[in-house]
Each structure stands twice: as C-alpha cells, then as structure tokens.
Amino acid sequence: MDADNLIRVEHLSRRYGPLHAVEDISFEVRRGEVLGFLGPNGAGKSTTMQILSGNLAPSAGRVLITGRDILDEPEAAKAALGYLPEQPPLYRELTVDEYLGYCARLNRIPREQRRAAVERAKERCGLTEVGRRLIGNLSKGYQQRTGIAQAIIHAPAVVILDEPTVGLDPIQIREIRALIRELGGEHSVILSTHILPEVQAVCDRVQIIHRGRLVFSDSIENLARQQPVSSLRAAFRNPPAAAELARLPGVLEAEDLGAGRVRLRFDPAGDITDALLERALAAGWRPYELTPESKTLEQIFVDITSRDPGAAPETRGEAA
C-alpha cells in the first residue's frame, strides 16, 4: 500500500436482507487530504462511515487503515483513526476536562502524557475556556467541538467526521468549517455530509454516493466544471415575446424574467449567440446584455444523483 494513501476501501458492500445500503464502492484517501463524502439523505453515507470506523462489519470487501485491515487487525487500525459520529458520543454529566481525560485513557495515551494531550486537543478545538464546564450546559457548537476534540486527542492519522455541522447556527457552522480546514493540515479527513456548500468550503476532493453506489469522484474544481453552460440571460430595450425567442434555432425554452430580460435555455452542444444577435439586430430588439449562465453546484449535484446509480462513477485526473 502506498504510504500516502492512509485509507483504502476495496469493493465495499453492506446488505440488509435484499437491501443494498452500500454496494461495491472503492476509493482511497491521501495523507493531508480533506475528502468530502457527499450524498442525499439515505444514500449510504453514514453506513459507509460506520464501516470505515469499525462500528459495522461489511457484507463484502475490506477497509485498510494505514495498511491494516480493520477486521483482521482492529486494534492497530483503530489506533490510527479518530471518529465523530453523527450523534457525538458525549457524557453530558461530565466536564469537558473530565470527558477528554476519559477519552485519553480509552485511547491508551500514557498517564504522563494525558494532561498534555487534553490541553492540546482543547486548544485545537477552541475549548480552553470551557474545560471546567459541564458538557450538558454547553451550546450545540461547543458540544460539536468537544466531539471533534475526542476524535483527535490521540493524534490519529485519519479523522472521520459524520455530519459535524448538523443543527448549528451560521456562526457555529463557520467556526467548525474553519476547524476542519485546519485539521486537514495535519490529518487526513473524511467529511460526510449532504450539504454541498460545506464540501465546497473545506474539501480538496469530493465523492458523491447515491443509492449505495459512488457516482462521482473528482476535485472540487472539476465538479464545478462538470456541466457546460446551458443557458443565457439576455436583456433587450425593445424586448420580443418569449414565444418568439423560443422559436430561434437551438433554443429549447425561453423564460420571461420581466423588465425586458429573458433566460434562454439551449442544447449545450450548440451556441445560440450568433443566431440571437443576428435576429435581434434585424428585428430592432436592441440587446444590451448577454450573460452566459453556468449551472450551480447544487444543480450539478441534482443532475449527478438523478443518473442511473448502476453506472460507473465519473472520475478525472488522479481521483480514486
């Protein structure tokens, strides 16, 4: 196994009777990389994260953590892994210091190193000022920070975060995303989420899972380039009827936006600009704005997850 590939997933499947929650997925996570594991609710994200963390056995396939099979060598594999499940495993009746000290013991950090490990984790996660407070009295954001602190307290090579910003307010979300970006400098991070802007904000690479199958694996930049321009916003001083624009060659639909503006949808294989300008000049429509519109990442995500999940995942460049 390549030393820079800290996680390798090979032909992983998980079945519940006739239901395939995860079906034949394979990927790798490189050292220092933040991988976004994206998909709609019910796509198989949390099932995959539970298998990667050793909390659920696969029906087929295997998971290697720093070269160690998580089923054959569970202790050695899990020692290199930090995990924050969707519901953080917190003890609300303990203080942050008490809880992190307990987590340090669970991770077999030597007694003489535990206090330093707790302080380091608190500093990384912005918890220094709340160490003596009961976890149950903390805000949701600080509870999430405490959950992340327990995942990194033993300085693992790989950190898995399952929906870490669910239920947080916008300020808390921004703070947790900044923390995740920072973690990516020293750890390999898998971020499981159904929120596309979250992946945009913190990840180097994205994988999209849909109905248990990987349907996309590539960089954030290539995800944004996934779909060509397929619409054009135009503005006219003497606007024609939308129906007249819809009859232009190559135009699939014309949507009246009001105030002389219209959105023209067309086949991405063609270009309607020349035909539109020629007709506008001949008819005296006096165009003063032509703006190509690319699909938003949300639209691209919907397009990808609407395809046949049995198809092979799209990959480019060095994507796994």
Order of alpha helices (4+ residues) and beta strands (2+ residues): beta-beta-beta-alpha-beta-beta-alpha-beta-alpha-alpha-alpha-beta-alpha-beta-alpha-beta-beta-alpha-beta-alpha-beta-beta-alpha-beta-alpha-beta
